[in-house]
Amino acid sequence: MDLDNWKVVFKPGWDKYFIKFDSSVQKLILKKIQKMSNPLNARGLHQSSYCVEEVGQYRIAFYENKKLNVKEIHFVGDHTQYTKWYLNK
């Protein structure tokens, strides 16, 4: 297992739903995003190349570029928003 830290980057539009959450929810999600720089395994999103982290009822969908050690966050939202997002991918 590679123990190097990951760089976390945000793709345009990742915060479509995030900006509408209250500040306490945003803080929880941002805390989880900070932890994503650690070399932890994430669960895959069905048969796509995306991975998912969960924060309560909220989801963070991202792509792992294992060659560059970069996690690209594409989506943050609640479970319902997440379902709509991945069905349109």
C-alpha positions as a printed Julia matrix, in Angstrom:
89×3 Matrix{Float64}:
   0.0    0.0     0.0
   1.3    3.44   -0.94
   1.49   5.65    2.17
   2.16   8.97    0.45
  -0.32  11.76    1.09
  -2.79  12.68   -1.62
  -3.43  16.12   -3.06
  -7.13  17.02   -3.02
  -8.43  19.25   -5.82
 -11.91  20.5    -6.65
 -13.47  20.28  -10.1
 -15.64  23.21  -11.25
 -19.24  22.85  -10.02
 -18.42  20.47   -7.16
 -20.13  22.81   -4.69
 -23.51  23.14   -6.43
 -25.3   21.71   -3.38
 -22.59  22.26   -0.78
 -23.01  26.06   -0.77
 -26.68  25.63    0.22
 -25.93  23.58    3.37
 -25.8   25.3     6.74
 -22.37  26.08    8.16
 -22.34  23.18   10.64
 -22.86  20.65    7.82
 -20.26  22.4     5.67
 -17.73  22.16    8.53
 -18.33  18.4     8.89
 -17.87  17.86    5.17
 -14.74  20.03    5.0
 -13.26  18.11    7.93
 -13.77  14.86    5.99
 -12.24  16.43    2.86
  -9.15  17.36    4.88
  -8.82  13.72    5.98
  -8.98  12.61    2.35
  -5.35  13.65    1.89
  -4.42  10.65    4.04
  -3.78   7.36    2.22
  -7.13   5.72    3.03
  -9.11   3.35    0.84
 -12.46   4.59   -0.44
 -15.36   2.56   -1.74
 -15.93   2.5    -5.48
 -19.06   3.89   -7.09
 -20.68   0.92   -8.81
 -18.71   0.09  -11.95
 -17.41   3.59  -12.62
 -13.99   5.06  -11.93
 -15.4    7.28   -9.14
 -15.01   6.67   -5.41
 -17.32   7.77   -2.61
 -16.8    8.95    0.96
 -19.75   9.3     3.33
 -20.34  11.96    5.97
 -23.62  10.98    7.63
 -26.28  11.37    4.96
 -23.91  13.34    2.71
 -21.71  11.96   -0.06
 -18.4   13.1    -1.56
 -17.77  11.66   -5.02
 -14.27  11.89   -6.41
 -11.84  10.37   -8.86
  -8.49   8.99   -7.71
  -5.57   9.6   -10.05
  -3.25   6.98   -8.59
  -0.31   7.94  -10.81
  -0.28  11.53   -9.53
  -1.72  10.83   -6.04
  -4.54  13.3    -6.67
  -8.15  13.03   -5.55
 -10.44  15.17   -7.73
 -13.7   16.03   -5.96
 -16.55  16.16   -8.46
 -19.62  16.21   -6.21
 -20.73  16.9    -2.64
 -24.39  16.56   -1.67
 -26.98  14.61    0.26
 -28.04  11.08   -0.62
 -30.92  12.16   -2.89
 -28.76  14.65   -4.8
 -26.02  12.02   -5.04
 -28.41   9.47   -6.56
 -29.48  11.97   -9.22
 -25.84  12.91   -9.89
 -24.53   9.39  -10.45
 -27.53   8.36  -12.57
 -26.63  11.22  -14.94
 -22.94  10.24  -15.16
